[in-house]
Amino acid sequence: MKRRLCWVRVLALVFVGVVFLSPLSVRGALASTLPGEWDHSPSTLTLPSAPTYPAVMAYRDIRMSLAERSYEKAEVLLGFANDDAYDINTMAGREEYTHATSHCSSYRQNFDECIFWLVHAGERSNVTNLVARVKTEHVSQQFALAMAQESLPTGSAETVLSTRLHAAGMLVQALQVLEGDQAAVAYAEWIVAAHPELDDIMPDIANDPPPPDDPPAHDPPVGDPPAGDEPDPTAPPDDGGEPVPAPRIQTMTTDRTTLRPQEGSVVSITLEAGGTDDLRYTWWCALGTLEPGGAQATWIAPNRTGVYEIRVTVTDSAGRSDSRSVEIEVIRDEPPDPDDLDQTADPPGDVVAPEIISLRASADHKYFAQNLGGCAILVSRKAELHCQVADTTGLTYDWTISGGGKITGTGDTVTFTAPATRSSVTVTVTVTNEAGETDTRSLTFHVTTCQVCFV
């Protein structure tokens, strides 16, 4: 039955592509060219302002239904975002200002979902090539959107600028997770150098970047490097003594193997061999936050449950390295037992401003996923939202929603029901205390019609 359904989808995709969308193949090829070389005119039949655009949407739905892995979904959505960016620019040039502005939401949703599935894929496999492609093609998207912004009236141009800022900011955040802070800073600086109006996307890095390594005190060895990809296991001594062995990690341990969202665990290593001087420790995690400190690091669990890998690479001054990894499981965070909470009331007149610690979503079905880009959920499905506040005394919770769907329930825990159509939904909670002081937190849901996206 599954095979028959797959063939039906393939045939439908071919039919729609041949009959309606043959220009898309040209657009996809041209979308990845360098910004300075971009010079093409997509068919007016495929523009959102054309009466045939529903065929484009049908094509996209079928194409997404055929993407089974997170990696493939990110690739497909990247192509959609490319097309959307060039559609916006084309319609702006044709003075179809209303259509160009309204189509920014489609670009934003497709790019957000691309980032969501990119990070999702990065939790399970190496996505280096895809990350490089997303970075390159996002430059072209920014170029096209900047051209559209120049062609639009002031009010519409501000909509395009906010879309550009949002997309660039999302990519920079993803790079912080996938490649680290310094890679994110480097890419943000590259984008801002070309588009100074995007300077708000610079990431907030707690620590200054480390200074470059000093050159070795001794002269480099003369002759060819050792054969093969692995570094020479021994290095020349600094003082004419015995060769210094390459660093080798003996153990890698963690003080806690199971965490709840936002809890921390200390991960540490011991070395079997190798000098203790001039060693560089590079820590990496699939998701969550790492606070490195030499041979030890603290990992803060993400909001999403699952098993996550924490990896460290130790490198000496000769470039020789060794790596080791450990896995930590993040389990569902249950509401605290009221009996365990501190019942001591604040002194009269000493009202503490509310502080939202986290806004989490969970579901008891498989059609739900969560990471950096928010949450992905199937149309018409439900998810539970829980707002955790530092001090729950005398608080009121105001839940609002934009983009469709509905919220049921009151208090710190409510139920979100996704709309029946593909959309991007933002749920916001505002917490207010007795003194009228407030705190606000939002969560974005990418509502999709693709069931196989969650397999």
Sequence and secondary structure as in RCSB ss.txt:
>XXXX:A:sequence
MKRRLCWVRVLALVFVGVVFLSPLSVRGALASTLPGEWDHSPSTLTLPSAPTYPAVMAYRDIRMSLAERSYEKAE
VLLGFANDDAYDINTMAGREEYTHATSHCSSYRQNFDECIFWLVHAGERSNVTNLVARVKTEHVSQQFALAMAQE
SLPTGSAETVLSTRLHAAGMLVQALQVLEGDQAAVAYAEWIVAAHPELDDIMPDIANDPPPPDDPPAHDPPVGDP
PAGDEPDPTAPPDDGGEPVPAPRIQTMTTDRTTLRPQEGSVVSITLEAGGTDDLRYTWWCALGTLEPGGAQATWI
APNRTGVYEIRVTVTDSAGRSDSRSVEIEVIRDEPPDPDDLDQTADPPGDVVAPEIISLRASADHKYFAQNLGGC
AILVSRKAELHCQVADTTGLTYDWTISGGGKITGTGDTVTFTAPATRSSVTVTVTVTNEAGETDTRSLTFHVTTC
QVCFV
>XXXX:A:secstr
 HHHHHHHHHHHHHHHHHHT HHHHHHHHHTTS GGG      GGGSTTSTTHHHHHHHHHHHHHT  SHHHHHH
HHHHHHHHHHHHHHHHHHTT HHHHHHTHHHHHHHHHHHHHHHHHHHTTS  HHHHHHHHHHHHHHHHHHHHHHH
HS HHHHHHHHHHHHHHHHHHHHHHHHHT HHHHHHHHHHHHHH GGGGGG    SS         SS   SS  
 SSSS  SEE  SSSSS EE  EEEEEEES SEE TT EEEEEEEEEES SSS EEEEEESSSEEEEETTEEEEE
  SS EEEEEEEEEE TTS EEEEEEEEEE       GGGS      TT      EEEEEEE SSSSEEEETTEE
EEETT EEEEEEEES  TT EEEEEEESS EEE  TTEEEEE  SS EEEEEEEEEE TTS EEEEEEEEEEE  
SGGG 
